[in-house]
Amino acid sequence: MNVPFLDLRVQYRSIKEEISGAIGQVMNDCAFAGGPFVARFEEEFASFCACRSAVGVGSGTEALWLSLLALGIGEGDEVITVPNTFIATAEAITFSGARPVFVDIDEKTFNMDPELLERTITSRTRAIIPVHLFGQAADMDPIMEIARAHGLAVIEDACQAHGAQYRGRPAGSIGDAGCFSFYPGKNLGAYGEAGAVVTNRSDLAETIRHLRDHGQAEKYYHGTIGWNARMDGLQAAVLSVKLRYLPDWSEARRNNALIYDDLLNGMPGIITPVRAEYGKHVFHIYAIRVNHRNQIISELLKRGIHCGVHYPVPVHLQKAYSFLGLGEGSFPVAEKCARELISLPMFPELTEDKIRYVCDKIRQVIDALQ
Ligand SMILES: *Cc1c(COP(=O)(O)O)cnc(C)c1O
């Protein structure tokens, strides 16, 4: 049996007609860069996130970067985030001119440990970027409380958490801004690159709208120096179609996660994902912790099962960030998780018999290793 880590084709086939219709409309109107399809998706996505505004941009990375710029963060500033994230979170901080400062994570949720947060704050700290890793919200109440006490902005990196909830509130709607990626493999994926910032702050929405469009409020009159970071019309039209299915797809992911849990719980040598009591996990990634991770992955691959690792090297140990001078041992929990995590195949259309096959093979492989 072959079990891919992710299969985008099944989903595409299930909505092919609608997608073709939506793309056809954009083609008819030739509304390719920004424009009415983007505006419509922005409204729909803002409402999905229970936020006043959404601003469509070119990627999740741009969503993070422009949010930082809109908050006036730059040279000499520090921004706190976690080391176990996709590098884009740190890159956005670096490209704003600020310096990323890391805080270790909670071993259960793989998210920012609020207990460790306050001690990383200095007189230069301007913002905190919690990452809702794997589709589960970080513990936002204590993070917001600490941020407000120190006058810091909070940008949620919700690039993996479309539709996740924290105490009944949508991920991305809690901080000053929430950043989303619509990279094809994300829970809400475009057919190309796209991203968005959601916010209840009209000042931030307006500034980001200007920044994504060369700093112009009126064509060829540039109030600030911006960039070209517009979302394109074809992506917006695709996203509008897919957003309607997202709640069902999230439920399918959650259901698949339950099947995995059922089959894996109690297997010696495996730690299954912990669902925090405060939220709703949307399982962008279903990650288990094991010993002998790399061996297990290669044995599973021999049996047709494709796994992932998110992420094998924490950001502070990446060559690109060696200038920060943070060695091995700086963030022990994140480093331990980086050694132990395996991401199992996970997508809404994954079938129960494939999940059973995966779990069967995991048991065999682990037994053989003992
Ligand atoms: C995907 C992702 C990003 C970047 O999004 P892009 O659309 O690929 O630029 C940022 N942060 C996290 C946590 C992500 O998973």
PDBQT file of the ligand as one rigid body, heavy atoms in Angstrom, charges set to zero:
ROOT
HETATM    1  C1  LIG A 401       3.748  28.065   6.012  1.00  0.00    +0.000 C 
HETATM    2  C2  LIG A 401       4.186  28.869   7.181  1.00  0.00    +0.000 A 
HETATM    3  C3  LIG A 401       4.648  30.191   7.056  1.00  0.00    +0.000 A 
HETATM    4  C4  LIG A 401       4.918  30.848   5.742  1.00  0.00    +0.000 C 
HETATM    5  O1  LIG A 401       3.880  30.874   4.840  1.00  0.00    +0.000 OA
HETATM    6  P1  LIG A 401       4.179  30.982   3.271  1.00  0.00    +0.000 P 
HETATM    7  O2  LIG A 401       2.832  31.188   2.672  1.00  0.00    +0.000 OA
HETATM    8  O3  LIG A 401       4.822  29.726   2.827  1.00  0.00    +0.000 OA
HETATM    9  O4  LIG A 401       5.072  32.154   3.070  1.00  0.00    +0.000 OA
HETATM   10  C5  LIG A 401       4.940  30.892   8.207  1.00  0.00    +0.000 A 
HETATM   11  N1  LIG A 401       4.815  30.330   9.420  1.00  0.00    +0.000 NA
HETATM   12  C6  LIG A 401       4.407  29.059   9.577  1.00  0.00    +0.000 A 
HETATM   13  C7  LIG A 401       4.284  28.495  10.949  1.00  0.00    +0.000 C 
HETATM   14  C8  LIG A 401       4.093  28.278   8.463  1.00  0.00    +0.000 A 
HETATM   15  O5  LIG A 401       3.714  27.007   8.628  1.00  0.00    +0.000 OA
ENDROOT
TORSDOF 0
